């Protein structure tokens, strides 16, 4: 059973499963696990690992349109090198500070592989779910796509300083809060743009028609991509960018842009449930980042 099949199975057992985070009486909670083999390429500093691991959970809070309040992490490694541990905590604390949250501790454990489990907490009285997209709504994203894919290429090339910079993203908590009055459906792009669109469409029982020319591709992607096909692969299918993918009515676009501290790009429209998810008129494959691969 792969990750997606496991999530489908649990969705029928855990009533609040399905969105980026659970909301219980206004309290938002989410948790993530990252491993060295699948999530931290060679050259990733412990500072970047702390930032990125905690940031991944904070991104889930952002996707619910919630305020981020706190985060904790479990740090497991073959040994506890003092510099590594302190750098990890520094990264975790500083990404929390960026979004106005507090890093409040966690747990330590021995493990054969560097592994991190993180939990982030938040609050909201009006969460934005995945199931509210309506035909005619605009499909939008924050920021740019492909930063993490480009970072991986740079890690492979030995350009670790630049790669670490790209790997440290800003969780879109402020943008998520600004979009709360306007967005009809929202999630983050941790699994990639294409898969995020499929997940939103499934939750909202709708289709999407998007255009690649409107996707905001990070400049660095064009630097490292081998050709246009490779560029599209990196920006649409790799994932781990932690931007927001959301829908909103057309008349809400300008108010949303004025309120959001992060640029918003319109990439398409919501279509009827009996229509496919398309990019440039062709069916968009349901591919993206899968944990464990």
Protein Blocks (a to p, Z undefined) as FASTA:
>chain_A
ZZklmmmmmmmmmmmgoiabdceehiacddddddfklmmcghiafklmmmmmmmmmmmmm
mmnopacfbdcdddddfbdcfklmmmmmmmmmmmmmmnopacebdcddddfbdcdddddd
dddfbdcdfklccehiacddehjehklmmmmmmmmnopamlmmmmmmccdfklmmmmmmm
mpmbdcdfknojklmmmmmmmmnopaddddfklpccdfklmmmpmblmlmmmmmmmngon
opacddddfklmmmmmmmpmbdcddfbdcddfkbccdeehiacddddddehZZ
